[in-house]
């Protein structure tokens, strides 16, 4: 099995994908070709990692002006195992009667 993780770049930097080959007797890690993120990307190409900067936690105190979804007009951003929406440099995730703040992101 192979898993590729892309380390998100800062604006103007190259993405640094790391590929892990998982075998029964070993794990092989390799850096693959660097590339720039220039626009909307497919879910299978880039996912913002869940981490301390971009957590996937519930923030019930956060309120949004409308319900985010596929046709809300905001850019959809893959984040971990779900989709968030980019609003004013922050990832927002619809969650019941509120939206969760999943942290800041910078566009490449």
C-alpha positions as CSV (number, residue, x, y, z in Angstrom):
1,X,0.0,0.0,0.0
2,X,1.3,3.5,-0.8
3,X,0.3,6.8,0.9
4,X,1.3,10.2,-0.3
5,X,1.2,13.2,2.0
6,X,1.7,16.7,0.7
7,X,3.3,19.1,3.2
8,X,1.5,22.4,2.6
9,X,3.7,25.2,1.3
10,X,3.7,28.9,2.2
11,X,2.6,31.3,-0.5
12,X,4.9,30.9,-3.5
13,X,6.7,27.9,-2.2
14,X,6.7,24.4,-3.7
15,X,4.7,21.6,-2.3
16,X,6.8,18.8,-0.8
17,X,5.0,15.5,-1.3
18,X,6.3,12.6,0.8
19,X,5.4,9.0,-0.3
20,X,5.3,6.1,2.1
21,X,5.3,2.6,0.8
22,X,3.9,0.4,3.5
23,X,5.0,-3.2,3.3
24,X,4.6,-6.2,5.6
25,X,8.3,-6.1,6.6
26,X,9.2,-2.4,6.2
27,X,8.2,1.1,5.4
28,X,9.9,3.1,2.6
29,X,9.7,6.9,2.6
30,X,10.6,8.9,-0.5
31,X,10.4,12.5,-1.5
32,X,8.6,12.9,-4.8
33,X,8.8,15.7,-7.3
34,X,8.0,19.1,-5.9
35,X,5.2,21.2,-7.6
36,X,3.3,24.4,-7.1
37,X,-0.3,24.6,-6.2
38,X,-1.7,27.1,-8.7
39,X,-5.4,26.8,-8.4
40,X,-8.3,24.6,-7.3
41,X,-7.0,21.1,-6.7
42,X,-8.7,17.7,-6.8
43,X,-9.3,16.0,-3.4
44,X,-7.0,13.2,-4.3
45,X,-4.1,15.6,-5.0
46,X,-4.0,17.8,-1.8
47,X,-5.5,17.7,1.6
48,X,-4.8,20.1,4.4
49,X,-3.5,18.0,7.3
50,X,-5.3,18.0,10.6
51,X,-2.8,19.4,13.1
52,X,-2.3,22.0,15.9
53,X,-2.7,24.9,13.4
54,X,-5.6,23.3,11.5
55,X,-7.5,21.2,14.1
56,X,-10.7,19.3,13.4
57,X,-12.4,20.2,16.6
58,X,-15.8,21.5,17.4
59,X,-16.0,25.2,18.1
60,X,-19.6,25.8,19.1
61,X,-19.0,29.5,19.9
62,X,-18.3,30.2,16.2
63,X,-21.2,31.5,14.1
64,X,-21.4,32.0,10.4
65,X,-23.6,34.3,8.4
66,X,-25.0,31.4,6.2
67,X,-24.9,27.7,5.8
68,X,-21.8,26.5,4.0
69,X,-22.0,23.8,1.4
70,X,-21.2,22.9,-2.2
71,X,-23.1,25.8,-3.6
72,X,-22.5,28.5,-1.0
73,X,-20.0,30.4,-3.1
74,X,-16.9,29.8,-1.0
75,X,-14.0,27.6,-2.1
76,X,-14.1,24.0,-0.8
77,X,-10.9,22.8,0.8
78,X,-10.2,19.2,1.6
79,X,-9.1,19.0,5.3
80,X,-8.3,15.6,6.8
81,X,-11.3,13.3,6.0
82,X,-13.8,16.1,5.4
83,X,-14.3,19.3,3.4
84,X,-14.1,22.8,4.9
85,X,-14.8,26.2,3.2
86,X,-12.3,29.0,3.0
87,X,-13.6,32.3,4.4
88,X,-11.3,35.3,5.0
89,X,-8.2,33.0,5.4
90,X,-9.8,30.5,7.8
91,X,-11.2,27.1,7.3
92,X,-14.9,26.9,8.3
93,X,-16.7,23.5,8.7
94,X,-20.5,23.3,8.8
95,X,-21.6,21.5,12.0
96,X,-25.2,21.5,13.0
97,X,-26.4,25.0,14.1
98,X,-22.9,26.5,13.9
99,X,-19.7,26.2,11.9
100,X,-16.3,25.1,13.3
101,X,-13.2,27.2,12.9
102,X,-10.5,24.8,11.7
103,X,-7.7,27.4,11.6
104,X,-5.9,29.7,9.2
105,X,-4.6,28.8,5.8
106,X,-2.5,30.7,3.3
107,X,-3.1,30.5,-0.4
108,X,-0.2,29.4,-2.6
